[in-house]
Amino acid sequence: MTFSLDDIPDQTGKVGVVSGGNAGIGYETVKALASKGMKVYMASRNQSKAEAAIKKLVDEVPAAKGRVEFLQLDLTSLKGSHASAEALAAKTDKLSLIVNNAGVMANPYSLTTDGLEIQTATNHFGPFVFTQTLLPLLEKTAQSTNEPVRIVNLSSVAHTMTAFGKPDFRSVKSANATFGPSILGAWRRYGQSKACQILYSIEFNKRYAEKKIYMLSAHPGLIDSGLWVNSPIMSAFLKRTVFLSPAEGALDSLYAATSPEVISKDLRGAYITPIAKVSTPSRNARDPELAKQLWSLSSQLLQEKSGHTS
């Protein structure tokens, strides 16, 4: 299967939000969607970086002028993620797409102000709160337009690192497992956080099977981006061998976000790998009991930190 920017249908009249949209594959995702007519909210922690990215984007694609707007979003804070979703819902009366693109990779062990391991918090719990808070707006949009809406979660082939030990999401304490202080521990925590995005997609689609809301997960490939800041030696090696460009890496997200095949082939819950290929995740990343476990913990945190229920 192939997919290119030319395959993206006209997006005029649609509204979407892309987290981490000011750099890397997030930026390329925003640019492609806006160039096809979508109104896109570029969700980012840093307003000045986002505004500079928007200026650059409009310089590159003048037709996108007025279609891209900054949205403050700090995924390390559950309250902040909830507040950002509420702020977005106050800005627009429709929402056709969420791309949970922002993330961190191989970070040293640390806890957020919510007491959550930084990678799983940023890559899953924050996006979960953001997305579930926006669910009523997604449902409203699907009903009013009579068209399915979509959510795309950025995962990674690193989710296979859960083969070194099955994740445990029965409590915050177990979800905060260090897996050791070494760089291997950092990568295992990253792998766990990316497995979460697949497990979330699986459980979401079970719970909302009757709704016109399609959630997919996507692995963009090995991308030459700022995420490798914690693994400079590995980055230098991969850059000479297998790295894809951010524009190439955005294609799986864009396929999941826009391709008519997602609906016609009913790819609800699919895991997409380069390029536009439906693949099977590793065993632990498709474990139905783990998916339920993760949903329960995520929902508990959502209610505790925001009063919102999923």
Secondary structure by P-SEA (a helix, b strand, c coil): cccccccccccccccccccccccaaaaaaaaaaaaaccccccccccaaaaaaaaaaaaaacccccccbbbbbbbcccaaaaaaaaaaaaaaccccccccccccccccccccccccccaaaaaacaaaaaaaaaaaaaaaaaaaaaccccbbbbbbcccccccccbbbbccccccccccccccaaaaaaaaaaaaaaaaaaaaaaaaaaccccbbbbbbbccccccccccccaaaaaaaaacccccccccaaaaaaaacccccccccccccccccccbbbbcccccccaaaaaaaaaaaaaaaaacccccc
